[in-house]
């Protein structure tokens, strides 16, 4: 694949990590658009690219346009730019391919299934890249590009991708909120939350070898009612945590019984 000249519409977490992966694969980001010129400039500086906050200033002859903005903003971008004869993709998990107009010759989805934060480096070669396109040639184009960035490239259509995105919310966002709760409980007792790190790492590592049901441990699985009651008593001052604890414990017990 030749070196591509790419326009990046967006400057957030996904845009930042994806653009660096593209740069490492010897492709060139030539423009970065953001509603905030300051944000566009920060990312553009990493690529020696032009920073923009006006869509009207986008070049017409880029090899690929990547829309990497919030889900709610994608339709507005698509409605303001004529992508008819351009190659264009969005990077959203829950936005269907048909958000692009039917007259666009080459439209697709280039969805990295991972959690991204600007402050944290990530090995992009291990990030699953989910591809969808409106024609076979563009699908192959995107697949070839994705394989330069990642060892894990999959063709996943809009219907399946929305369930993939949903599963990610459970496996990442909800779990991360539970980390917050666990850390908050410890901080209130002047215990450093870093003590949780080995436990978190081993829990994640186990489900690479075992199913989550096989890996499940704790008082709810054992139906240890005494421990469950003690924990609920400790959460009296935070009833919202009590409700979460009750619901998860009930679900874990039910699933453990159905697995026996």
WOJO-V246264 format. One line per field, one symbol per residue. ss: DSSP state (@ for helix, = for strand, . for the rest). phi: phi as a letter, one per 40 degrees, with the letter a starting at -180 (. if undefined). psi: psi as a letter, one per 40 degrees, with the letter a starting at -180 (. if undefined). A space follows every 10 residues. Layout:
BEGIN
ss->???
phi->???
psi->???
END
This chain:
BEGIN
ss->....=====. ..@@@@@@@@ @@@@...=== ===...@@@@ @@@@@@@..= ==..@@@... ...====... @@@@@@@@@@ ......==== ......@@@. .....===== ===....... ...@@@.=== ===..@@@@@ @@@@@@@@@. ..===..@@@ @@@@@@@@@@ @@@@@@@@@@ @@@@@@@@.. ..@@@@@@@@ @@@@@@.... .@@@@...@@ @@..@@@@@@ @@@@....@@ @@@@@@@@@@ @@@@@@@@..
phi->.cccbbbbbh acccdccccc cccccgcbcb abbacccccc cccdccbfbc cbbbcccccc bccabbcbbc dccccccccc bccdbbcabb bccbbccccc cccccbbabb bccacbbdcb cacccbccbb baacacccdc dcccccccba cbbbcbcccc cccccdcccc cbccccccdc cdccdcccbf bcccccdccc ccccccccbb cdccccbhcc ccfccccdcc cccccdcbdc cdcccccccc cccccccccc
psi->hihihhhhgi eadddddddd ddddeeihhd ihhidhdddd dddddeefih hiehdeehie fidhhhhgii ddedddddee hhedfihiii eidehidedi idehdgiahg hhgihhhdeh iigdeehhhh iiieiddddd ddddddeedi eghihhiddd dddddddddd dcdddddddd ddddddddef hheeeddddd ddddddeddi idddehaidd defgdddddd ddddedegdd dddddddddd dddddddee.
END
